[in-house]
Amino acid sequence: MAKNKTIDVRSIILKILKQKGYAQVSDIIETTSFSRAYINRFFKQLRDDGKVALIGKANKARYFPVGKSTLQKAKGKIHFVHRILQNQNLAEDQVLTEIKEKSGIYFHLFENVKHILDYTFTEMLNNAIEHSESARIWIWFKHTNGDIYFRVLDRGIGIYNNIILKKKLKNELEAIQDLIKGKQTTAPVEHSGEGIYFTSKVADCLIIKGSNKKLIFDNIIGDVFIEDIKTVKGTDVEFWISKQSKTKLNDIFQEYTGDTFEFGKTKVEIKLYKSGSGYISRSQARRVLSGLEKFKEIILDFKNVHSMGQGFADEVFRVWQRRNPQIKISEQNADENIRFMIKHVKEL
């Protein structure tokens, strides 16, 4: 077909959507011979008008008519996500939200497995964001017949090298020993250091590769292994959990922490509830607290919030509170799980 800008590209897109149930840019290019950039303008208009939604990336990107059943069916077919992230103003919870919104990886999972994935993925990605000094971070997330798997890779300083430098240790084995203890961190003011420790307890298998060592936490057989590997630049973390796992995040927290647990005139009340989401990550906490240094009292309302990660709680009730001791932070409508997590981080 000769190029003719009078062709109604929008109508062609809508026709193909009706015939196939979805459309790709390549479909329209083949039909009209127009450029990809030109065709993309019409898809953008349809997205802005709320007519279509984009699912997938690159050559797997497809546009679907907006409709709950259609989109759910389309997302349900996407069981694998791979992203290369630029480590600049990167927020781990936003990455996770995009994965949930644009794939079926979280479909048909038990709530306890969802909570574990929320916590472990955001903790591992946060480690790469804040400690690796890597310009880019690679992530993989996969839903198989029996397991959920994710991987976080950076090309930065490397976890074991970082621990060696910050703790003035001799070698990778000493760094691994320090890491396995739990509550160890190279940034004690910023983190409690429990992210990897608790992740290693809730995983079926967790592998951490860095330098020339591979650390394996195998909770199926209940053992930990260290292996020599070809030198790795940066840190490579892999995580597996069965879809049928009975492990509960709060049970693990309690098992391994024990029982020890005027501008604003005076106060501001913040309602945390938002549909379909818990409060998991440090970046979420920082956004909640941004600009609140001017108040004398902050009340966090946890009504209808049933999930709060250690990272979020630690950032609010330990890190931020210690920086702002003159401000009183209190909570209301918190269930027993939320109260436990608050009590736990306050005692770190």
C-alpha positions in Angstrom: 0.0 0.0 0.0 1.4 3.4 -1.0 1.8 5.9 1.8 -1.3 8.0 2.1 -1.7 10.1 5.3 -5.5 10.3 4.6 -5.8 6.7 5.7 -7.7 6.4 9.0 -5.1 4.7 11.1 -7.2 4.9 14.2 -10.0 3.0 12.5 -7.6 0.4 11.3 -6.3 -0.2 14.8 -9.8 -0.5 16.2 -10.8 -2.9 13.5 -7.8 -5.2 14.2 -8.5 -5.0 17.9 -12.0 -6.2 17.2 -10.8 -9.0 14.9 -7.9 -10.4 16.9 -8.6 -9.1 20.4 -5.3 -7.3 20.5 -3.1 -5.3 18.1 0.7 -4.7 17.7 2.5 -1.8 16.0 3.8 -4.3 13.4 0.2 -5.2 12.4 -0.5 -1.6 11.5 2.9 -1.1 9.8 2.2 -4.1 7.6 -1.3 -2.8 6.7 -0.4 0.8 6.1 3.4 0.9 5.4 3.6 3.9 7.7 6.6 4.3 10.0 6.7 2.9 13.6 7.0 6.4 15.0 3.9 7.6 13.1 1.8 4.6 14.1 2.9 4.9 17.8 1.2 8.4 17.8 -2.2 6.8 17.2 -1.7 4.1 19.9 -0.7 6.9 22.3 -3.9 8.8 21.5 -5.9 5.7 22.1 -4.2 5.1 25.4 -4.7 8.7 26.5 -8.4 8.3 25.5 -8.7 5.2 27.7 -9.5 3.0 24.7 -6.5 0.6 24.9 -3.9 -0.6 27.4 -0.3 -1.7 26.7 0.8 -5.1 28.0 4.3 -6.4 27.6 7.6 -4.8 26.4 9.6 -4.5 23.2 8.6 -7.0 20.5 6.1 -8.7 22.8 4.2 -5.4 23.4 0.5 -5.8 22.6 -2.4 -3.3 22.9 -5.7 -4.6 24.3 -9.1 -3.0 24.5 -9.7 -1.6 27.9 -12.0 -3.9 29.8 -11.3 -5.8 33.1 -11.8 -9.3 31.7 -9.8 -8.7 28.6 -6.9 -7.1 30.4 -6.9 -9.8 33.1 -6.8 -12.5 30.5 -4.0 -10.8 28.7 -1.9 -10.2 31.8 -2.6 -13.8 32.9 -0.6 -15.1 29.9 2.5 -13.1 30.9 4.5 -15.3 33.3 8.0 -13.8 32.8 9.3 -10.3 33.2 12.8 -9.0 32.5 13.9 -5.4 33.0 17.1 -3.4 32.8 16.7 -0.5 35.3 18.6 2.7 35.4 19.8 3.2 39.0 18.8 6.8 39.3 15.9 7.9 41.5 14.8 4.3 41.4 12.1 3.1 43.9 11.8 -0.6 44.5 8.1 -0.5 45.3 7.3 1.2 42.0 9.2 -1.5 40.1 7.2 -4.2 42.0 3.9 -2.3 41.3 4.6 -2.3 37.6 5.3 -6.0 37.6 2.0 -6.7 39.3 0.1 -4.3 37.0 1.5 -5.6 33.7 1.9 -9.3 34.3 0.2 -12.4 35.7 3.1 -13.4 38.0 1.0 -12.7 41.1 -2.1 -14.4 39.8 -3.5 -17.4 41.8 -0.9 -17.1 44.6 -1.8 -17.6 48.3 -1.6 -14.4 50.4 1.3 -15.7 52.4 3.4 -16.2 49.3 2.4 -12.8 48.0 3.6 -11.1 51.2 6.9 -13.0 51.1 7.5 -11.9 47.5 6.6 -8.3 48.3 9.1 -8.3 51.2 12.0 -10.3 49.7 12.0 -8.7 46.2 11.8 -5.1 47.5 14.5 -5.8 50.1 16.9 -7.4 47.5 16.2 -4.6 44.9 16.7 -1.9 47.6 20.1 -3.4 48.5 21.2 -3.1 44.9 19.8 0.4 44.6 21.4 1.8 47.7 24.6 -0.2 48.2 25.8 -1.5 44.8 26.9 1.8 43.2 25.9 0.1 39.9 24.6 2.4 37.1 22.1 -0.3 36.0 20.3 -3.2 37.7 18.9 -6.2 35.9 15.8 -8.0 37.3 14.0 -11.2 36.3 10.7 -12.4 37.7 9.1 -15.7 36.7 6.0 -17.7 37.5 6.4 -21.4 36.7 4.1 -24.4 37.3 5.4 -25.0 40.8 7.6 -22.0 41.8 8.0 -18.3 41.8 11.5 -17.2 41.0 13.2 -13.8 40.9 16.7 -12.6 40.2 18.4 -9.2 41.0 21.8 -8.5 39.3 24.0 -5.5 39.5 27.5 -4.7 38.3 28.6 -2.7 41.3 31.1 -3.1 44.1 29.8 -6.5 45.1 28.2 -7.5 48.4 31.2 -9.3 49.9 33.7 -6.7 48.8 31.4 -4.0 50.3 31.3 -5.9 53.7 35.0 -6.4 53.6 35.7 -2.7 53.1 33.1 -1.3 55.5 33.8 -3.9 58.3 37.6 -4.0 57.7 37.5 -7.8 57.2 40.2 -10.0 55.6 38.4 -11.9 52.9 35.1 -13.1 51.4 34.7 -15.9 53.9 34.8 -13.5 56.8 32.2 -11.3 55.0 30.0 -14.3 54.5 30.3 -15.2 58.1 29.3 -11.7 59.0 26.3 -11.8 56.7 25.0 -15.1 57.9 24.8 -13.8 61.5 21.9 -11.5 60.6 21.5 -7.9 61.8 24.7 -7.0 60.0 24.8 -4.0 57.7 27.3 -1.7 56.0 25.0 1.3 56.7 23.8 0.9 60.3 22.2 4.4 60.3 20.2 3.6 57.2 19.3 -0.1 57.6 18.9 -2.6 60.4 20.7 -5.2 58.1 18.0 -7.8 58.5 16.7 -7.9 54.9 19.0 -10.6 53.6 18.8 -12.5 56.9 15.0 -12.8 56.8 15.0 -13.4 53.1 17.2 -16.3 53.6 14.7 -17.7 56.2 11.6 -17.5 54.0 13.0 -18.7 50.7 13.0 -22.3 49.6 16.3 -21.4 48.1 18.4 -18.2 48.1 21.7 -17.9 46.2 24.0 -14.9 46.6 26.9 -14.7 44.2 29.7 -12.1 44.4 33.5 -12.0 44.0 34.5 -15.7 43.7 32.0 -17.1 46.2 28.4 -18.5 46.0 26.4 -18.6 49.2 23.4 -21.0 49.1 20.6 -21.1 51.6 18.7 -24.3 51.0 15.7 -24.4 53.3 14.3 -27.6 51.7 17.1 -29.6 53.2 17.8 -27.1 56.0 21.5 -26.3 55.2 23.8 -23.6 54.0 26.6 -24.1 51.4 29.5 -22.0 50.2 31.0 -22.8 46.8 33.9 -21.3 44.7 32.8 -19.8 41.4 34.3 -17.9 38.5 34.7 -14.3 39.6 31.5 -12.3 39.4 31.5 -8.5 39.1 28.8 -7.0 41.4 26.1 -9.1 43.1 23.8 -11.7 41.7 20.8 -12.8 43.9 18.4 -15.6 43.0 15.3 -16.5 45.0 12.9 -19.4 44.8 9.7 -20.2 46.7 7.1 -22.9 46.0 3.6 -21.6 45.2 2.4 -24.1 47.8 4.6 -22.7 50.5 3.0 -22.6 54.0 5.6 -20.2 55.3 4.3 -17.0 56.8 6.4 -13.9 57.0 5.2 -12.7 60.4 5.9 -16.2 61.9 9.5 -16.0 60.7 9.9 -12.5 62.1 8.6 -13.6 65.5 10.6 -16.9 65.5 13.9 -15.1 64.9 13.4 -12.0 66.9 12.2 -13.4 70.2 10.0 -11.7 72.8 12.3 -8.6 73.3 10.7 -6.8 71.4 3.2 25.2 65.1 3.2 24.9 61.4 0.9 22.1 61.6 -0.2 23.7 64.7 0.7 20.5 66.5 -0.1 17.3 64.6 -1.0 15.8 61.2 -3.0 12.6 60.7 -2.1 10.4 57.7 -4.4 7.6 56.5 -2.2 4.9 55.0 -4.8 2.7 53.4 -4.8 2.4 49.6 -6.7 -0.4 47.8 -4.8 -3.5 46.9 -1.4 -2.6 48.5 0.5 -3.0 51.7 3.3 -0.8 52.9 6.5 -2.6 52.2 9.5 -0.5 51.2 11.8 2.2 52.5 11.0 4.4 49.5 7.3 4.3 50.3 8.1 5.3 53.9 10.3 8.2 52.7 7.5 9.5 50.5 5.0 9.2 53.3 7.3 11.2 55.7 8.5 13.7 53.2 8.0 17.3 54.5 6.7 16.2 57.9 9.7 17.5 59.8 7.7 20.7 60.6 5.1 18.9 62.7 5.3 18.2 66.4 3.2 15.0 66.2 2.5 12.5 63.4 -0.4 10.0 63.7 -0.3 7.1 61.2 -3.7 5.5 60.7 -3.4 1.8 59.8 -7.1 1.2 59.3 -7.5 -1.6 56.6 -3.7 -1.9 56.3 -2.8 -5.6 57.0 0.7 -5.8 55.6 3.8 -3.7 56.6 7.3 -4.7 55.7 10.3 -4.5 58.0 11.9 -1.9 55.6 8.9 0.5 55.9 8.6 0.1 59.6 12.3 0.5 60.2 12.5 3.6 58.1 9.6 5.3 59.9 9.9 4.2 63.6 13.7 3.8 63.9 15.7 5.7 61.2 13.4 8.7 60.7 12.5 8.9 64.4 16.1 8.9 65.5 16.8 11.8 63.1 13.7 13.6 64.4 13.6 12.8 68.1 11.6 16.0 68.8 8.6 14.6 66.8 6.2 12.2 68.3 5.1 9.4 66.0 2.1 7.3 67.1 -0.2 4.8 65.3 -3.9 4.0 65.4 -6.0 1.2 64.1 -3.0 -1.1 63.9 -3.6 -4.9 64.0 -1.4 -7.3 65.9 1.0 -7.9 63.0 1.5 -4.1 62.5 2.0 -3.6 66.2 4.5 -6.4 66.3 6.6 -5.0 63.5 6.6 -1.5 65.0 7.7 -2.9 68.4 10.4 -5.0 66.7 12.1 -2.2 64.8 12.0 0.1 67.9 14.1 -2.4 69.8 16.8 -2.8 67.1 
